[in-house]
Amino acid sequence: MKKIAYFLFLLLFFTSCKSAFSVSEKKILYSEADSPAKVLKITNKKDSLILRTSSKNIKNIKNEDLSQLVKKLYLTMVTEDGVGIAAPQIGINRNVFLFYRLDQDEKSVEVAINPRIISHSKELICFQNDGCLSVPGKYGNSKRYSWIKVKYIDQNGKKVKQKFYGGTRSGDYTGIIFQHEFDHINGKLYIDKICN
Ligand SMILES: [Zn+2]
């Protein structure tokens, strides 16, 4: 019995170790904690490697490092005038991003933790003038689903299931922002999906 308890303790210990943020991640989060982070750019070789890496799920969502990550992402997105930002863009390969809910009147910023796209339209559209904070000075049209059904955990730790749509920049394109940010956590960029 004691052996089982010890084993369980070890298992718990290592699971929690796995979920903790690394020393280098904490450096990004807490050096100048109240300032925006540097946005990684595809034009820099070292940045590019991080941007092209698939991210890991957050295991412990009641984690103060996660709150700091969200704060840092928010400050950076607002400063850079983006409509979304993903953790890898500030050098943290974790499955977290922020996106604007353009489908809502107040157009609030939402946090997506461990997001998944559970289904999508068969149809693909060519979204005009996609752009990315990590691809400086460029815009291009990208292939996107016209709607997606998604699951994620929000900033309050609540499980959310939603359908988002996307079409043109003049209307609600929350679904496109979500797809763009979802690509980031999978190491993909809009320049991989160019259409005419
Ligand atoms: Zn981007």
Residues whose N, C-alpha, C, O or C-beta is under 5 A from the ligand:
A	BS01	ZN	G131 C132 L133
